[in-house]
């Protein structure tokens, strides 16, 4: 600004959006340890040991610790032995998948009901058997957010007037994320406490809905 208060130039140094000093990966991990220790009422050293075991089970998770939902980190840290079993079961369910990539992007998979996961992958394989869904779900782990795989496939076929399996295979093979485009409003937004429907149920006093 000049002496009259008029704006004569605008600098965009980017300094206003820089990360705070100390908020690097190490700082995020320290914050994670402190938060988990508080939530589980454990000593931070004990939490640190559990996290080491967790990161060994799920390679790639440590580098994304600042991007994950803290509620998922707390739940997995509290149940490390269950996570180990879940990794084995997930491998049985998706033998060709890149589990490290998938779970690092969506660690809550290890805490979900495996009968439900098996149902979802089964529906995908039935609807489009020629596609390598193990690999697709590795690259697009957010597809697990779809509750009704078969229903979404059918809706997609209806909206795009797809009449044969070959066209469906070609479409989903190139753009599998289209399955999310036909989500209902209750399945579209994910919160720390679950889907919109689950959050609404909690607000109304029901804590027994799917997801808890």
C-alpha positions in Angstrom: 0.0 0.0 0.0 1.1 3.5 -0.6 1.0 6.4 1.8 -2.6 7.1 0.9 -3.6 3.6 1.8 -4.3 2.5 -1.7 -3.3 -1.0 -2.7 -0.6 -0.8 -5.4 0.7 -4.4 -5.4 -0.3 -7.7 -3.9 2.3 -10.2 -2.8 1.5 -13.9 -2.8 4.4 -15.3 -0.9 2.5 -18.4 0.3 3.8 -17.9 3.8 0.3 -17.6 5.1 -0.5 -21.3 4.1 2.9 -22.8 5.2 2.7 -25.5 7.8 3.4 -24.5 11.3 6.9 -25.0 12.6 7.2 -28.5 14.1 4.1 -29.8 12.3 6.2 -32.3 10.2 5.8 -36.0 10.1 7.6 -36.4 13.4 5.4 -33.7 15.0 2.2 -35.4 13.7 3.3 -38.7 15.1 4.0 -37.2 18.5 0.6 -35.6 18.5 -0.9 -39.0 17.5 0.9 -40.8 20.4 -0.3 -38.2 22.9 -3.9 -38.3 21.6 -4.1 -42.1 21.6 -2.5 -42.3 25.1 -5.1 -39.9 26.4 -8.0 -41.7 24.7 -6.9 -45.2 25.9 -5.6 -44.0 29.3 -2.2 -45.5 28.6 1.4 -44.4 29.1 2.9 -42.8 25.9 5.7 -45.3 25.9 3.2 -48.2 25.7 1.3 -46.4 22.9 4.6 -45.9 21.0 5.3 -49.7 21.2 1.8 -50.5 20.0 2.2 -48.1 17.1 5.5 -49.6 16.1 3.7 -53.0 15.9 0.8 -51.4 14.0 3.1 -49.8 11.4 4.9 -53.1 11.0 1.5 -54.8 10.2 0.4 -52.0 7.9 3.4 -50.7 5.9 2.8 -47.2 4.5 0.5 -46.2 7.4 3.1 -44.3 9.3 3.8 -41.9 6.4 0.1 -41.0 6.3 -0.5 -40.7 10.0 -1.4 -37.0 9.7 -4.0 -37.7 7.1 -5.9 -40.5 8.9 -8.9 -40.2 11.1 -7.7 -40.2 14.6 -10.6 -42.3 15.7 -9.4 -45.1 13.4 -5.9 -44.8 14.7 -7.1 -45.1 18.3 -9.3 -48.1 17.5 -6.5 -50.0 15.7 -3.9 -49.2 18.4 -6.3 -50.5 21.0 -6.8 -53.7 19.0 -3.4 -54.5 17.4 -3.9 -58.3 17.7 -7.2 -58.0 15.9 -5.5 -56.0 13.2 -3.0 -58.8 12.6 -5.9 -61.3 12.2 -7.7 -58.8 9.9 -4.8 -58.5 7.6 -4.7 -62.3 7.1 -8.4 -62.4 6.5 -8.2 -59.5 4.0 -5.4 -61.3 2.1 -7.7 -64.4 1.9 -10.5 -62.2 0.6 -8.4 -60.2 -1.9 -5.4 -62.4 -2.8 -4.2 -60.2 -5.7 -4.6 -56.9 -3.9 -1.9 -54.5 -2.8 -3.0 -54.6 0.8 -0.3 -52.1 2.0 -1.6 -49.5 -0.5 -5.3 -50.2 0.2 -5.1 -50.3 4.0 -2.8 -47.3 4.3 -5.4 -45.3 2.4 -8.4 -46.8 4.2 -7.2 -48.3 7.5 -10.8 -48.6 8.8 -11.1 -51.7 6.5 -9.3 -53.7 9.2 -12.0 -52.8 11.7 -15.0 -53.6 9.5 -17.2 -56.7 9.4 -15.6 -59.2 7.1 -18.9 -60.8 6.1 -19.9 -57.4 4.9 -16.6 -56.9 3.0 -17.0 -60.4 1.5 -20.6 -59.6 0.4 -19.4 -56.4 -1.4 -16.5 -58.0 -3.3 -18.7 -61.0 -4.2 -21.3 -58.6 -5.7 -18.7 -56.8 -7.7 -17.3 -60.1 -9.0 -20.7 -61.3 -10.0 -21.7 -58.0 -11.7 -18.4 -57.7 -13.7 -16.5 -61.0 -13.4 -13.9 -60.1 -16.1 -12.5 -57.2 -14.1 -9.6 -57.7 -11.6 -11.4 -56.2 -8.6 -8.5 -56.9 -6.2 -6.3 -54.5 -8.1 -9.1 -52.0 -8.7 -9.9 -51.8 -5.0 -6.2 -51.3 -4.3 -6.1 -48.3 -6.6 -9.6 -47.0 -5.6 -10.0 -47.9 -1.9 -12.7 -45.3 -1.5 -15.0 -47.6 -3.5 -15.5 -49.5 -0.2 -17.7 -46.6 0.8 -20.4 -48.0 -1.5 -22.8 -49.9 0.6 -24.8 -51.7 -2.1 -22.4 -52.7 -4.8 -25.0 -54.6 -6.9 -27.6 -51.8 -6.5 -25.1 -49.1 -7.6 -24.0 -51.2 -10.6 -27.7 -51.6 -11.6 -28.4 -47.9 -11.2 -25.3 -47.0 -13.3 -26.5 -49.4 -16.0 -30.0 -47.8 -15.9 -28.8 -44.2 -15.9 -26.3 -44.7 -18.8 -28.5 -47.2 -20.7 -25.9 -50.0 -20.6 -27.5 -53.1 -22.0 -24.7 -55.7 -22.2 -21.9 -57.0 -19.9 -19.2 -56.1 -22.4 -20.1 -52.4 -22.3 -20.3 -52.5 -18.5 -16.9 -54.1 -18.2 -15.3 -51.5 -20.4 -16.9 -48.7 -18.5 -16.1 -49.8 -15.0 -12.6 -51.0 -16.1 -11.8 -47.5 -17.3 -13.7 -45.5 -14.6 -14.6 -47.6 -11.6 -15.1 -44.5 -9.5 -18.4 -44.0 -11.4 -19.9 -46.4 -8.8 -19.7 -43.5 -6.3 -21.7 -41.2 -8.6 -25.0 -43.0 -7.9 -24.6 -43.1 -4.2 -27.6 -42.1 -2.1 -27.3 -39.0 0.1 -27.0 -41.1 3.2 -24.0 -42.9 1.9 -22.2 -40.0 0.3 -20.7 -38.2 3.3 -18.4 -40.0 5.8 -17.9 -38.7 9.3 -15.6 -39.8 12.1 -18.6 -41.6 13.6 -19.8 -43.3 10.4 -22.2 -42.5 7.6 -24.8 -39.7 7.7 -27.4 -42.3 8.6 -25.4 -43.6 11.5 -24.7 -40.0 12.8 -28.4 -39.2 12.6 -29.2 -42.5 14.4 -26.7 -41.5 17.2 -28.2 -38.0 17.5 -31.6 -39.7 17.9 -30.3 -41.9 20.7 -29.6 -45.1 18.8 -26.1 -46.4 19.3 -26.7 -49.9 18.0 -26.7 -49.0 14.3 -24.4 -50.7 11.8 -20.9 -49.1 12.1 -20.7 -49.2 15.9 
